């Protein structure tokens, strides 16, 4: 497989992941993703922002979130985010206790 085809396939897989998280499974909370996988939608938006910045494209944290979420953080939270339960918060603390801050 040539590099251009690989890049196009990786981009297609990323777009499908984004669609899955942003359209198909809006019910899955970021804290649950963090507890199970160690990353969430915010991580993906930050990685997007960092990739842009590494290429000399000025992009703020919020710009990265809008690019990934398709809306502002505030709008996403209002539409889809629920308050984390004590159990979710405890699981988060346990899952990340040995991770550097």
N, C-alpha and C positions, 0 to 999 in steps of 0.2 A: 504494500500500500504506500502511495506517495504521501509526502508531508501535507500537501494541500487537502487531500481527501481525508486524512486523519484529523486535521484541524476542523474541517467541515463536519465530520461525524461527532467530534467532541463538542462542538458548538451546538449541534442538533440535540445531543444528549443533555447538555446544560439547559437548553430551552425547554425540553420536555420535563426535566426536573423542576424548573421554575414553574411551568404550567401546573404540574402536579401539586406543588406546595401552595401556589397562589390561587388556583382555581378549583382543583379537584378536592383538596384536603385542607380547606381553610379552618376546619374544626380542630386540626392538630395544633396544639399550642407550642410556642417556641420553647417554653421551659421543659415540656415533655421531650422534645427533640434533643435539647441539651442534655437531659438526664439519660437518654438512651444512646445518643450518638456522639455527643460532645460538640455538636455544631447545630446551628439553627438558621432561620431565614436572615437574621441580623448578621451572622457570620458570613453567609453567602454574599450579602450586600456589601459588607466590608471588604471581602476578597475582591469583589468587582471594583470597588473604589480603589483599592490598593493597586490592582492591575492597571487601572486607568492612570493613576498617579505615577507608576513606574514607567509609563510610556509618555510622560510629559503632559498628560491631560489633567487639567485641574478639576478635581471633583471632591466635594466635601462629603462628610459622613452622611448627611441628609440627602445630598444629591445621589449618592450610591444607593441609599434606601429607596428613593423614588424610582431610580432606574430599575431596581430589582423588584420592588413591591408593586410598581405601577401606580403608586399613590404615596402620599406623605405618611410618615410614621404615625402621626396623630390620627389620620383617617383609618389606617389599618387597625390600630388599637381600638378605636371606637367601633368599628364594624365587626372585628373578629376576636380580639383578645379578651380573655376572661381573667379574673383575679386568680392568682396562683393560690392553691390550697396549702394549708400547712404541710400536708403530705408531700406535695410537689416541691415545696421549699426545702423540706428536710432531705428529700432525695437529691435535690440540686446540691445542697451543702455536702452531702456524703459523696456524691459523684465527683465533686471538684475540690475536695479537701486537700489533695496532694498536688494540685495544679498551681503553678506560680501565678500570682495576680498581676 
